[in-house]
Amino acid sequence: TWIDHAFVNFNPKLFRSIAEANQYEIVLEDFHVPPAAENPAEEPRRYGASNGHPHETMTRRLPALLNALSVPSNMLYMVVLRKTTEAEFAVPYDVAAS
């Protein structure tokens, strides 16, 4: 998913909900943030988790980035899920907590 790049984008909540509803393992979850326009030589910043263990940058720095007034353009979100059972696919539901 390219954040703010197309007409339709999928929220990371969707993939986490699919994993939870289907007992899938989240093998990899990554956010790649492109270099700032003022410093194009800079390497992309990566915020990720593997095997369900978030890297420190994901737990501490990513929330501030995603809750800022504007999200960096062309930010990439990738997720890899692994099926752990032979159960049929279950549709996740998004129920607002009150």
Summary of the structure (lengths in Angstrom):
residues: 98
radius of gyration: 15.2
end to end distance: 28.9
largest distance: 49.3
contacts: 213
relative contact order: 0.30
helix: 21%
strand: 28%
